[in-house]
């Protein structure tokens, strides 16, 4: 049985490589050949590192050296996983002397974020990567891995299931020089000194298609939405005195706005530095299911998640955050699917568009009016003028009552949009 599993796994690996080469052509083939040759060339280095790892094992009673890989290639995991790792030290502490040596599992996608994390954690590059590979050849290697002590204390998760972000302060800080640069760049974008701004971003397929073109990312497309569906809300925010900045790195849609207070930074002026600065300094962030929302998350800025899907992956743990999900409808009958059905049938965890199609489920994006409603709610809550109705809290409790504490969520503190849940009471049907 074990041999069959290994054989099948090897066959699947070959099929995956052949599929990537077929899609990417000679460029991908050459990249894979170079990668293979590099692996062969590292064998002498790994032999030389054996004594180093042996010494690490010898000193373990006094100093525990651990290795950890940072998912640097995707902004969401880069930001949230690493910040959660830092939060775990604040919350859990360390019983004995521990030295963590970190490395990237791929080139960092944002150099400003790399620079800021490098100030507070030990990121030591490829040398540590190979030390970790040698470490795994020794018995009991798990104890020398950051993720070994707890899945919640390592670098492998972006789920703040115990609400640590609301219990800790951000670990990243801008230097005085960076603060001055950020203010200067804001003026260049057209945001006057002292004016508050909102960031907005709608997920589309352009980034992954451009950065990792040899992968087929169509299975993610159900998470996409149109940035122009945010414009009704953006116009309302400008009437209330805010500037609205569209952010993103490689975006598909042009922003169809002629309002001078709505700025298409993503198309005109983006930099690694300002991607982080804007997310860290915005009054709140209006987004969807995309990694860039991780920047305001790690700087503890309020987030609105629109068009959320699948619902069980919603960021549930922060009192600062609000969300509205995409609606789901049975294709044959046209009936909207209740929250109980979504969770009981496992639909709330569907990450692949093909799964929805296999069950004949249509996915409905949020309307501009629904987005406007939750934006107004967030803006008025932050100003302290939101008029809460008598049944609002009961509806919030009823919504979260369908969820169970598990590896995805353990704290249910964020809010589904008040007007959205009242307009879609079918969700709460038993």
C-alpha positions as CSV (number, residue, x, y, z in Angstrom):
1,X,0.0,0.0,0.0
2,X,2.8,2.4,0.9
3,X,4.7,1.7,-2.3
4,X,1.5,2.3,-4.3
5,X,1.0,5.6,-2.6
6,X,4.6,6.7,-3.3
7,X,4.3,5.5,-6.9
8,X,1.1,7.4,-7.4
9,X,2.7,10.5,-5.8
10,X,5.7,10.3,-8.1
11,X,3.5,9.9,-11.1
12,X,1.5,12.9,-10.1
13,X,4.7,14.9,-9.6
14,X,5.8,14.0,-13.2
15,X,2.4,14.9,-14.6
16,X,2.4,18.3,-12.8
17,X,5.9,19.1,-14.2
18,X,4.9,18.0,-17.7
19,X,1.7,20.1,-17.5
20,X,3.6,23.2,-16.4
21,X,6.1,22.7,-19.3
22,X,3.3,22.3,-21.7
23,X,1.7,25.6,-20.6
24,X,4.9,27.6,-20.2
25,X,7.0,26.1,-23.1
26,X,10.8,26.3,-23.4
27,X,11.1,29.0,-20.8
28,X,9.7,26.8,-18.1
29,X,11.6,23.8,-19.3
30,X,14.9,25.7,-19.0
31,X,14.0,27.0,-15.6
32,X,13.3,23.5,-14.4
33,X,16.7,22.2,-15.8
34,X,18.5,25.1,-14.1
35,X,16.7,24.3,-10.8
36,X,17.7,20.6,-11.0
37,X,21.3,21.5,-11.7
38,X,21.3,23.9,-8.7
39,X,20.1,21.1,-6.4
40,X,22.9,18.8,-7.5
41,X,25.5,21.6,-7.0
42,X,24.3,22.1,-3.3
43,X,25.2,18.5,-2.3
44,X,28.8,19.4,-1.3
45,X,27.6,22.3,0.7
46,X,25.1,20.2,2.6
47,X,27.8,17.7,3.5
48,X,29.9,20.5,4.9
49,X,26.9,21.6,7.0
50,X,26.5,18.3,8.8
51,X,29.0,19.3,11.6
52,X,27.1,22.5,12.1
53,X,23.8,20.8,12.6
54,X,25.5,18.3,14.9
55,X,26.7,21.1,17.1
56,X,23.2,22.6,17.2
57,X,22.0,19.2,18.5
58,X,24.7,19.1,21.2
59,X,23.9,22.6,22.6
60,X,20.1,21.9,22.7
61,X,19.9,21.5,26.5
62,X,21.1,25.1,26.8
63,X,20.0,26.8,23.5
64,X,17.3,25.5,21.2
65,X,18.0,26.5,17.6
66,X,15.0,26.3,15.3
67,X,14.5,26.9,11.6
68,X,11.5,28.4,9.9
69,X,10.5,29.1,6.3
70,X,8.8,32.4,5.5
71,X,6.2,32.3,2.6
72,X,7.6,35.5,1.0
73,X,6.2,35.1,-2.5
74,X,2.6,35.8,-1.7
75,X,1.9,39.1,0.1
76,X,-0.9,37.7,2.3
77,X,1.0,34.9,3.8
78,X,4.2,36.9,3.9
79,X,2.5,39.6,6.0
80,X,0.0,37.7,8.2
81,X,2.0,34.4,8.8
82,X,5.1,36.3,9.9
83,X,3.2,38.8,12.1
84,X,1.3,35.9,13.8
85,X,4.7,34.2,14.5
86,X,5.7,37.4,16.3
87,X,2.4,37.6,18.1
88,X,2.9,34.0,19.4
89,X,6.1,35.1,21.2
90,X,4.2,37.9,22.9
91,X,1.3,35.7,23.9
92,X,3.1,32.4,24.7
93,X,6.6,33.6,25.7
94,X,9.5,31.1,25.7
95,X,10.4,28.7,28.5
96,X,14.0,28.5,27.7
97,X,16.5,30.2,25.4
98,X,15.3,29.8,21.8
99,X,17.1,31.1,18.7
100,X,15.0,31.1,15.5
101,X,16.7,31.3,12.2
102,X,14.4,32.1,9.3
103,X,14.7,31.9,5.5
104,X,12.5,32.5,2.5
105,X,10.6,29.7,0.8
106,X,10.7,31.9,-2.3
107,X,11.9,35.4,-3.2
108,X,10.1,38.1,-1.2
109,X,7.3,39.8,-3.2
110,X,7.7,43.2,-1.5
111,X,11.1,44.5,-0.5
112,X,9.7,47.1,1.9
113,X,8.0,44.4,3.9
114,X,11.2,42.4,3.8
115,X,13.1,45.3,5.1
116,X,10.7,45.9,8.0
117,X,10.5,42.3,9.0
118,X,14.3,42.0,8.9
119,X,14.4,44.6,11.7
120,X,12.5,42.3,14.1
121,X,13.3,38.7,13.1
122,X,16.4,36.7,12.1
123,X,16.1,36.3,8.3
124,X,19.4,34.7,7.3
125,X,18.9,33.7,3.7
126,X,19.8,30.6,1.7
127,X,22.5,29.4,4.2
128,X,19.7,28.7,6.8
129,X,17.6,27.1,4.1
130,X,20.3,24.5,3.6
131,X,20.9,24.1,7.3
132,X,17.2,23.3,7.6
133,X,17.5,20.6,4.9
134,X,20.4,19.0,6.7
135,X,18.5,19.2,10.0
136,X,15.6,17.2,8.5
137,X,18.1,14.3,7.8
138,X,18.6,14.0,11.6
139,X,16.2,12.2,13.9
140,X,13.8,14.4,15.9
141,X,14.2,17.2,13.4
142,X,10.7,18.5,14.3
143,X,11.9,20.0,17.6
144,X,14.2,22.2,15.6
145,X,11.4,23.5,13.4
146,X,9.5,26.7,14.2
147,X,6.2,25.1,13.4
148,X,6.8,22.0,15.6
149,X,5.7,23.5,18.9
150,X,2.2,24.5,17.7
151,X,0.6,25.1,14.4
152,X,-0.5,28.4,15.9
153,X,3.1,29.5,16.8
154,X,4.8,28.9,13.5
155,X,5.0,30.4,10.1
156,X,2.5,28.1,8.4
157,X,-0.8,29.7,9.1
158,X,-2.6,33.0,8.4
159,X,-5.5,32.1,10.7
160,X,-5.6,34.3,13.8
161,X,-8.0,31.9,15.4
162,X,-7.5,33.1,19.0
163,X,-7.7,36.8,18.2
164,X,-4.1,37.6,18.9
165,X,-4.0,40.7,16.6
166,X,-6.6,42.4,18.9
167,X,-4.5,41.6,21.9
168,X,-1.1,42.8,20.7
169,X,0.5,45.8,19.1
170,X,1.9,45.8,15.5
171,X,5.5,44.7,15.4
172,X,6.5,46.7,12.3
173,X,7.4,50.4,12.5
174,X,8.4,52.9,9.9
175,X,11.6,54.8,10.5
176,X,11.5,58.6,10.8
177,X,12.9,58.8,7.2
178,X,10.2,56.4,5.9
179,X,7.5,58.4,7.6
180,X,8.7,61.6,5.8
181,X,8.9,59.7,2.5
182,X,5.4,58.4,3.0
183,X,4.0,61.8,3.7
184,X,5.8,63.2,0.7
185,X,4.5,60.5,-1.6
186,X,0.9,61.1,-0.4
187,X,1.2,64.8,-1.4
188,X,2.4,63.6,-4.8
189,X,-0.7,61.4,-5.2
190,X,-2.8,64.5,-4.5
191,X,-3.8,63.8,-0.9
192,X,-3.6,67.1,1.1
193,X,-1.8,67.2,4.4
194,X,-4.0,66.1,7.3
195,X,-6.7,64.5,5.1
196,X,-7.8,61.0,5.8
197,X,-7.8,58.4,3.0
198,X,-9.4,55.0,2.4
199,X,-7.7,52.2,0.4
200,X,-9.8,50.0,-1.9
201,X,-8.9,46.9,-3.8
202,X,-10.8,44.3,-5.8
203,X,-9.3,40.9,-6.4
204,X,-8.7,39.9,-10.0
205,X,-6.5,37.3,-11.8
206,X,-4.0,39.7,-13.3
207,X,-1.3,39.4,-10.6
208,X,-1.0,35.6,-10.5
209,X,-1.3,35.3,-14.3
210,X,1.6,37.7,-14.6
211,X,3.9,36.6,-11.8
212,X,3.3,32.8,-12.0
213,X,2.2,32.4,-15.6
214,X,2.9,28.7,-15.9
215,X,0.2,27.8,-13.4
216,X,-3.5,27.7,-14.3
217,X,-5.2,30.0,-11.8
218,X,-8.7,29.8,-13.2
219,X,-9.9,27.7,-10.2
220,X,-9.5,30.9,-8.1
221,X,-11.6,33.2,-10.4
222,X,-14.8,32.8,-8.4
223,X,-13.1,35.0,-5.8
224,X,-12.7,37.9,-8.2
225,X,-14.9,41.0,-8.4
226,X,-15.0,44.3,-10.2
227,X,-13.3,47.4,-8.8
228,X,-15.9,49.5,-10.5
229,X,-18.6,48.0,-8.2
230,X,-16.9,50.0,-5.4
231,X,-17.3,53.4,-7.1
232,X,-20.7,54.1,-5.6
233,X,-19.2,53.8,-2.2
234,X,-16.0,55.6,-3.2
235,X,-18.1,58.6,-4.4
236,X,-20.0,58.7,-1.1
237,X,-16.7,58.6,0.9
238,X,-15.4,61.6,-1.0
239,X,-18.6,63.5,-0.2
240,X,-17.8,62.8,3.5
241,X,-14.3,64.3,3.0
242,X,-12.1,61.3,2.4
243,X,-9.7,60.6,-0.4
244,X,-10.0,57.1,-1.9
245,X,-6.9,55.3,-3.2
246,X,-7.2,52.2,-5.4
247,X,-4.3,49.9,-4.5
248,X,-2.8,46.8,-6.0
249,X,0.1,45.3,-7.8
250,X,-0.7,44.4,-11.5
251,X,-4.4,45.0,-11.9
252,X,-6.7,44.1,-14.7
253,X,-9.5,46.7,-14.8
254,X,-9.2,50.4,-15.4
255,X,-10.9,52.5,-12.8
256,X,-13.8,54.3,-14.4
257,X,-13.8,57.4,-12.2
258,X,-13.4,61.1,-13.0
259,X,-13.7,62.2,-9.4
260,X,-10.3,63.8,-8.5
261,X,-10.6,62.5,-4.9
262,X,-10.5,58.9,-6.2
263,X,-6.9,58.1,-7.1
264,X,-5.8,55.1,-9.2
265,X,-2.5,54.5,-7.5
266,X,-2.3,50.9,-8.7
267,X,-2.2,51.9,-12.4
268,X,-0.1,55.1,-12.1
269,X,2.3,55.3,-9.2
270,X,2.7,52.1,-7.2
271,X,5.9,51.1,-5.4
272,X,6.8,48.5,-2.9
273,X,7.2,51.1,-0.2
274,X,3.8,52.8,-0.7
275,X,2.0,49.5,-0.9
276,X,2.9,49.0,2.7
277,X,2.7,52.6,3.8
278,X,-0.8,53.1,2.4
279,X,-2.2,49.9,3.9
280,X,-0.6,50.8,7.3
281,X,-1.9,54.4,7.4
282,X,-5.4,54.2,5.8
283,X,-8.5,55.1,7.8
284,X,-9.9,51.8,6.8
285,X,-9.4,49.3,4.0
286,X,-12.2,48.3,1.5
287,X,-11.3,45.1,-0.2
288,X,-12.3,41.5,-1.1
289,X,-10.6,38.0,-0.9
290,X,-7.1,39.1,-1.7
291,X,-3.6,39.0,-0.1
292,X,-3.2,42.8,-0.1
293,X,-5.8,43.1,2.7
294,X,-3.1,41.5,4.9
295,X,-1.3,44.8,5.1
296,X,-4.0,46.7,7.0
297,X,-4.5,43.6,9.1
298,X,-1.0,43.4,10.4
299,X,-1.0,47.2,11.1
300,X,-4.4,46.7,13.0
301,X,-6.3,49.0,10.6
302,X,-10.1,48.2,10.2
303,X,-11.0,46.1,7.2
304,X,-14.1,45.7,5.1
305,X,-14.1,42.3,3.3
306,X,-16.7,42.3,0.4
307,X,-17.5,39.5,-1.9
308,X,-16.2,37.0,0.6
309,X,-16.0,33.4,-0.5
310,X,-15.8,30.7,0.9
311,X,-17.6,31.9,4.0
312,X,-15.8,29.6,6.5
313,X,-12.5,31.3,5.6
314,X,-13.7,34.7,6.6
315,X,-11.5,36.6,9.0
316,X,-13.8,36.3,12.0
317,X,-11.6,37.3,14.9
318,X,-11.2,41.1,15.0
319,X,-13.8,43.6,16.3
320,X,-12.4,46.1,13.9
321,X,-13.5,44.2,10.8
322,X,-16.7,43.8,8.8
323,X,-17.7,41.7,5.8
324,X,-20.4,40.7,3.4
325,X,-20.2,37.4,1.5
326,X,-21.1,36.5,-2.0
327,X,-24.5,34.8,-2.4
328,X,-24.9,31.3,-3.6
329,X,-27.8,30.0,-5.7
330,X,-28.9,26.5,-6.8
331,X,-28.6,26.6,-10.6
332,X,-31.6,24.4,-11.3
333,X,-34.1,25.8,-8.9
334,X,-32.9,29.4,-8.6
335,X,-33.2,29.2,-4.8
336,X,-30.6,31.0,-2.7
337,X,-28.6,28.7,-0.5
338,X,-28.9,29.2,3.3
339,X,-26.0,29.4,5.6
340,X,-26.9,26.1,7.2
341,X,-26.8,24.4,3.9
342,X,-23.5,26.0,3.0
343,X,-21.8,24.8,6.2
344,X,-23.6,21.4,6.4
345,X,-22.8,20.5,2.8
346,X,-19.1,21.6,3.1
347,X,-19.7,24.4,0.5
348,X,-18.3,26.9,3.1
349,X,-14.8,25.5,2.4
350,X,-14.9,25.2,-1.4
351,X,-11.7,26.8,-2.6
352,X,-12.0,25.5,-6.2
353,X,-14.5,26.9,-8.7
354,X,-14.9,23.4,-10.2
355,X,-16.5,22.3,-6.9
356,X,-19.3,24.9,-7.2
357,X,-19.9,23.9,-10.8
358,X,-20.0,20.2,-9.9
359,X,-22.9,21.0,-7.5
360,X,-24.5,23.4,-10.0
361,X,-24.1,26.4,-7.8
362,X,-24.1,29.9,-9.2
363,X,-22.1,32.6,-7.4
364,X,-23.5,36.1,-7.1
365,X,-21.2,39.2,-6.5
366,X,-22.1,41.9,-4.1
367,X,-24.0,44.8,-5.7
368,X,-22.6,48.4,-5.6
369,X,-25.5,49.2,-3.2
370,X,-24.6,46.4,-0.8
371,X,-21.0,47.6,-0.8
372,X,-22.2,51.2,-0.2
373,X,-24.2,50.1,2.8
374,X,-21.3,48.4,4.6
375,X,-19.0,51.3,3.8
376,X,-21.4,53.7,5.4
377,X,-21.7,51.5,8.4
378,X,-17.9,51.3,8.9
379,X,-17.4,55.0,8.4
380,X,-20.2,55.9,10.9
381,X,-19.0,53.3,13.4
382,X,-15.5,54.8,13.4
383,X,-17.0,58.2,13.9
384,X,-19.2,57.0,16.7
385,X,-22.5,58.0,15.1
386,X,-23.8,54.7,13.8
387,X,-27.4,54.2,14.9
388,X,-27.7,50.6,16.0
389,X,-31.2,49.1,15.9
390,X,-32.6,46.9,18.7
391,X,-32.3,43.6,16.8
392,X,-28.8,44.1,15.4
393,X,-26.9,42.2,18.0
394,X,-29.3,39.3,17.9
395,X,-28.9,38.9,14.2
396,X,-25.1,38.9,14.6
397,X,-25.3,36.1,17.2
398,X,-27.7,34.1,15.0
399,X,-25.3,34.4,12.1
400,X,-22.3,33.2,14.0
401,X,-24.4,30.4,15.7
402,X,-24.0,28.4,12.6
403,X,-20.2,28.2,12.9
404,X,-18.2,25.8,15.0
405,X,-14.9,26.5,16.7
406,X,-12.3,24.7,14.6
407,X,-8.9,25.2,12.9
408,X,-10.2,28.0,10.8
409,X,-12.1,30.1,13.4
410,X,-12.2,30.1,17.2
411,X,-13.2,33.7,17.9
412,X,-16.2,35.3,16.3
413,X,-15.8,39.0,16.8
414,X,-16.1,40.7,13.3
415,X,-19.5,41.8,12.0
416,X,-21.5,40.9,8.9
417,X,-23.0,44.0,7.4
418,X,-26.1,45.1,9.4
419,X,-28.2,46.0,6.3
420,X,-26.9,43.0,4.4
421,X,-28.1,40.5,6.9
422,X,-31.5,42.2,7.3
423,X,-32.0,42.2,3.5
424,X,-30.9,38.5,3.3
425,X,-32.7,36.8,6.2
426,X,-32.9,33.6,4.1
427,X,-29.3,33.0,5.2
428,X,-30.5,32.4,8.8
429,X,-33.2,29.9,7.9
430,X,-33.0,26.6,9.6
